[in-house]
Structure formats: C-alpha cells, structure tokens
C-alpha cells in the first residue's frame, strides 16, 4: 500500500517528459531537483519501514525485579577489593522500562548492613583496634545497555551506570558493650574550632553506581539473573576513619572521655603505640574514598503479567460464586 502511494506520487510529480516527434523536453514541474529529493526521501523511508517494524516488536513492558545478595565495602578498615569475607545480607528492588532492544532505564532501592574491624585488617593496622557498623539505605537511577536481544536468545548480558543517593551512620560498641554512634564524637576533630581543616561529614551522600549483570528469560514474563555492582562514593567516612589523630587533651575537653576512648583503641603489642598517638599522626588514608558493592540474584517479572494474574484470580473466584436459588411461586 505504501509502495503504491509512492508510485502515484511519482506520476503526479514527474519532473520532465519527452516529445519523440519534436525531440523536445517539456518540464511539468519548474523545480525538478525538489521532485527528485522528495522521491528519494520516500524510497529511503520505505526501505526503513521493516527495521522500524522489527523494533516495534521488541517488548517494552515495564518490569520489577527483587534482589537478594551480599553487600561489602572497601575502605580504611577493609582495604581489600571484592572480598566476600564478613559480607552482610542485602535486599533491593528495581523497576525497569525498556526504550528499545539496546537501552533500558532503571530506578531502584537497596538496603544492607556494613561492618569491618581492624582485627581482620592487615597486620600492621590490627593494633589500632578500630571497628564500625552501619546500615546503607540507597536510591538509584541509571541506564542499562543490553549486549544481546533476550527476546530472541532468552539470554543477555548488560552493563549499567547511573547516580545514587545513600544514607549511612557509623557506630560501634564501646568497652562496656554499649552501642555508640561515632559522628557526634568528632573522633578526628571534625567541627571543632581548634581544627578548622577538619570538616564534619554528611550522613547522606551521592555515589556513582555501575556494574554488570546477566539474565535469562524463563518465559515471556519472568527473568532470573545475577548482578554485580559497585558504588564510587565521595566520602571517606563510611567507617568514621579518614585522616589523622588530633590532640588528646583538646578532644577530651571538647567531646569527653568517650570520644578519646573510641578514637584510638590500641591494644598492647610490639607494633602498638605506648600511649595515645600524637597530634597529626596518621589514622586513615584521606586520599582514597570509600567504596561499597552489591552482588546477588534477582527475579524480574513484567508488571502487566502481575495484573493479569490477579485479574485471573478474581475472575476465577467469580466463576465459582454461588447464589441463593430464587423462590418459586
């Protein structure tokens, strides 16, 4: 039908005709170049129609996926990358909307716990004897790039990146076993007038999430997969350890004995300080920001299939409903 329309348009907009008897050319259109451009454009458009139709066939239904797996971190109390030791449980949910076979927009939330301690750290850091715990609450959004078309192969690998905002609040147990939040103690002099370069850190921060995943289509509505992702943060205080020790007496006067107790918890040994470290001695590595990462399984399902499932259950219930018989007079 579309090709027929092009032929008719060609007949109407024919630029020139020849009179064989007079050997002359008569132009019915004063602008023959525009005619040629129009016909060329329409032919190219016709050629592209099959590709566009195939693109429209790619499923673009919104999906939701549930994630469960592990979370861990890399920082001053755990300088090793990608370790599973002392990882904690994490959960999450992600909504995806395919734009085409290559690109998918996504948004999600994640929740997990982090912990680390110097007793598991490198040998020369164990005498510092610090530890921390925190929860991570994150919201993120980004773009996926699909490397295969799983509507045909049922299997695809994807890459993704985006932006995230997360909340944390490091705490530890004191010598008496009581839970104590670390930020209010200013363990590195943050916010104290005597140390103007030591700025307080924010408990809500931005991060750059990126990662890789694979998924397999069990059927037209459900996918299962595995995903690994990292978070590049812009803070070095996930563990409340970053820069250097501050003067013992100044910290004691400003924040009390609990701050001094938890700023340095050295244990006796050949590599331990004989007393509280001097002002300015290294406590952390401020040039290296903290990271955290997730790894685990997810199950993805199309939202319209969930709606159809509940609609089918409702219809089934109605089909088995019983009514009282009418009174026969």
C-alpha positions in Angstrom: 0.0 0.0 0.0 2.8 2.4 0.9 4.7 1.5 -2.3 1.6 2.1 -4.4 1.3 5.6 -2.8 4.9 6.3 -3.8 4.2 5.3 -7.5 1.2 7.6 -7.6 3.2 10.4 -6.1 5.9 9.8 -8.7 3.3 10.0 -11.6 2.0 13.3 -10.2 5.3 14.9 -9.6 7.2 13.6 -12.7 9.6 16.3 -13.5 10.0 16.1 -17.3 8.6 14.4 -20.4 9.9 14.0 -23.9 8.1 14.6 -27.2 9.6 12.0 -29.5 8.3 13.7 -32.6 9.7 17.2 -31.8 12.7 15.8 -30.0 11.9 18.3 -27.2 11.8 18.0 -23.4 8.9 19.6 -21.5 9.2 20.1 -17.7 5.9 20.0 -16.0 7.5 21.0 -12.7 9.6 24.1 -12.5 11.7 22.7 -9.7 12.8 19.2 -10.9 15.5 18.9 -8.2 12.9 19.1 -5.4 10.9 16.3 -7.1 14.0 14.1 -7.1 14.7 14.8 -3.5 11.1 14.0 -2.5 11.1 10.7 -4.3 14.5 9.7 -2.9 13.3 10.5 0.7 10.2 8.4 0.3 12.1 5.5 -1.1 14.5 5.6 1.8 11.6 5.8 4.2 10.0 2.7 2.7 13.3 0.8 3.0 13.5 1.7 6.7 9.9 0.5 7.5 10.8 -3.2 8.0 13.6 -2.2 10.5 11.2 0.1 12.4 8.6 -2.7 12.5 11.0 -5.1 14.0 12.0 -2.5 16.6 8.3 -2.1 17.5 8.1 -5.8 18.0 10.6 -5.7 20.9 8.8 -6.0 24.2 8.8 -2.7 26.1 6.7 -3.6 29.1 7.7 -2.2 32.5 9.2 -4.8 34.8 10.0 -5.0 38.5 12.8 -7.2 40.0 13.6 -8.2 43.5 17.2 -8.6 44.6 18.8 -10.5 47.4 22.5 -11.0 47.9 25.6 -9.6 49.7 27.0 -6.2 50.4 30.6 -5.3 51.4 32.8 -2.3 51.5 36.4 -1.2 50.7 38.0 1.4 53.0 40.4 2.0 55.8 39.2 -1.0 57.9 39.0 -3.3 54.8 41.4 -2.1 52.1 41.0 -5.3 50.0 38.8 -5.1 46.9 35.9 -7.6 46.2 36.1 -9.7 49.3 33.3 -12.0 50.4 34.6 -12.3 53.9 32.3 -10.7 56.5 29.9 -9.7 53.8 26.3 -9.0 55.0 22.9 -9.6 53.6 21.4 -7.0 51.3 18.0 -6.7 49.6 16.6 -4.4 46.9 14.0 -3.8 44.2 14.4 -2.2 40.7 11.9 -1.0 38.2 12.9 -1.2 34.5 11.5 0.4 31.4 13.0 -0.8 28.0 13.4 2.0 25.5 14.4 -0.4 22.7 16.4 -3.6 22.4 19.6 -1.9 23.4 18.7 0.6 26.2 16.7 0.3 29.4 16.1 3.0 32.0 16.0 1.8 35.6 15.4 3.0 39.1 15.7 1.1 42.4 16.3 1.0 46.1 18.7 -1.1 48.2 19.2 -1.8 51.8 22.1 -3.6 53.6 24.5 -3.6 56.5 28.2 -3.0 56.5 30.8 -3.8 59.2 34.6 -4.1 59.5 37.2 -4.3 62.2 41.0 -3.9 62.4 41.3 -7.4 63.9 40.7 -8.7 60.4 42.8 -6.0 58.8 46.4 -6.0 57.6 48.8 -7.0 60.4 50.4 -3.6 60.8 46.9 -2.0 61.3 45.5 -4.5 63.8 46.9 -2.7 66.8 44.8 0.3 66.0 41.8 -1.9 67.0 39.0 0.2 65.5 35.7 -1.2 64.3 32.4 0.1 62.8 28.9 -0.9 61.7 26.4 1.0 59.6 23.3 0.4 57.6 23.1 1.6 53.9 19.9 2.9 52.5 20.1 3.7 48.9 18.0 5.0 46.0 19.4 5.0 42.5 18.6 5.6 38.8 20.5 4.8 35.7 20.7 3.4 32.2 21.3 -0.2 31.1 23.0 -1.3 27.8 21.9 -4.7 26.7 24.5 -6.6 24.7 22.1 -9.2 23.4 18.4 -9.4 22.5 17.0 -11.8 25.1 13.6 -11.7 23.4 15.2 -14.0 20.8 18.1 -15.6 22.6 16.5 -15.7 26.1 19.9 -14.7 27.5 21.6 -11.3 27.7 24.5 -9.6 29.4 24.1 -5.9 30.3 26.2 -3.0 31.6 24.7 -0.2 33.6 25.7 3.1 35.2 23.9 6.0 36.9 23.6 8.1 40.0 22.6 7.2 43.6 22.0 8.9 46.9 22.5 6.9 50.1 22.4 7.3 53.9 24.7 5.9 56.5 25.5 6.4 60.1 28.6 4.6 61.5 28.5 3.3 65.1 30.5 0.8 67.2 30.5 -0.8 70.7 32.4 0.8 73.5 34.5 -1.0 76.1 31.3 -1.7 78.1 29.4 -3.2 75.1 27.2 -0.2 74.6 26.3 0.9 71.1 27.7 4.4 70.4 27.3 6.5 67.2 30.6 7.9 66.1 29.9 11.1 64.2 28.8 13.1 67.3 32.2 12.3 68.9 34.3 14.1 66.3 37.0 11.3 66.6 39.2 13.2 64.2 38.3 16.7 65.4 35.6 17.3 62.8 33.7 20.5 63.5 36.0 21.6 66.4 37.3 25.2 66.4 40.8 24.1 67.2 40.9 22.1 63.9 39.4 24.3 61.2 40.5 21.9 58.4 38.6 19.0 59.9 35.0 19.5 58.5 32.0 17.5 59.7 30.9 14.8 57.2 27.3 14.5 55.9 25.5 11.2 56.6 23.6 11.5 53.2 25.9 11.4 50.2 25.9 10.9 46.4 27.5 8.0 44.7 28.1 6.7 41.2 26.8 3.1 40.7 27.9 0.9 37.9 28.1 -2.8 37.2 27.4 -5.8 35.1 24.7 -8.4 35.0 23.3 -11.4 33.2 19.8 -12.6 32.9 17.9 -15.5 31.4 14.3 -15.5 30.3 12.4 -18.4 31.8 9.4 -17.4 29.8 7.9 -14.3 28.2 7.1 -12.8 31.7 9.9 -13.8 34.1 13.7 -13.4 34.0 16.2 -14.6 36.5 19.7 -13.2 36.8 22.9 -12.3 38.6 24.2 -8.8 39.1 27.4 -7.3 40.5 27.7 -3.5 41.1 30.0 -1.0 42.7 29.4 2.4 44.3 32.0 5.1 43.9 31.4 7.4 46.9 32.7 10.9 47.6 33.2 10.4 51.3 36.0 8.7 53.3 33.9 8.4 56.4 31.7 5.3 55.9 33.9 3.8 58.7 34.5 7.1 60.6 38.2 6.8 59.7 39.9 9.1 57.3 42.8 11.4 58.2 44.9 11.9 61.4 44.7 11.8 65.2 44.0 15.1 66.9 45.4 16.3 70.3 44.3 14.1 73.1 43.5 16.9 75.6 41.7 19.1 73.2 39.4 16.2 72.1 38.9 15.2 75.7 37.9 18.8 76.7 35.6 19.2 73.7 33.9 15.8 73.5 34.6 13.9 76.7 36.3 10.6 77.5 34.1 8.5 75.2 35.5 10.3 72.2 39.1 9.7 73.3 38.3 6.0 74.0 36.8 5.3 70.5 39.2 7.5 68.6 42.1 5.2 69.5 41.6 1.7 70.9 45.2 0.5 70.7 46.0 -3.0 72.1 49.4 -3.8 73.7 51.9 -5.3 71.3 55.2 -4.7 69.5 53.5 -2.5 66.8 51.2 -0.6 69.2 51.5 2.9 70.5 52.7 3.1 74.1 50.1 5.8 74.6 47.6 7.9 72.7 49.1 8.9 69.3 50.4 12.4 69.0 48.5 15.1 67.2 48.9 14.7 63.4 49.8 11.1 63.3 48.1 9.1 60.5 44.8 7.5 61.4 43.5 6.8 57.9 44.0 7.5 54.2 42.2 10.7 53.2 43.2 10.5 49.5 41.2 7.3 49.0 37.4 7.4 49.1 35.4 4.5 50.4 33.5 2.1 48.1 30.7 -0.4 48.7 29.3 -3.0 46.4 26.5 -5.5 45.9 26.4 -9.0 44.4 23.5 -11.3 44.2 20.5 -12.8 42.4 17.3 -11.1 41.2 14.0 -12.2 39.8 12.3 -9.9 37.3 8.7 -10.0 36.2 6.6 -7.9 33.9 4.1 -5.7 35.7 1.3 -6.4 33.3 1.6 -10.1 34.0 1.1 -9.4 37.7 -2.0 -7.5 36.9 -3.2 -10.3 34.6 -2.5 -12.9 37.4 -4.7 -11.1 39.9 -7.4 -10.4 37.4 -7.5 -14.1 36.5 -7.8 -15.0 40.2 -10.7 -12.5 40.6 -12.4 -13.9 37.5 -12.0 -17.5 38.8 -13.5 -16.5 42.2 -16.5 -15.0 40.5 -17.0 -18.1 38.3 -17.3 -20.2 41.4 -19.6 -17.9 43.3 -22.9 -19.4 44.4 -26.2 -17.6 44.7 -29.3 -18.5 46.6 -32.0 -20.1 44.4 -34.9 -17.9 43.5 -38.2 -18.6 45.3 -40.6 -20.4 43.0 -44.2 -19.3 43.5 
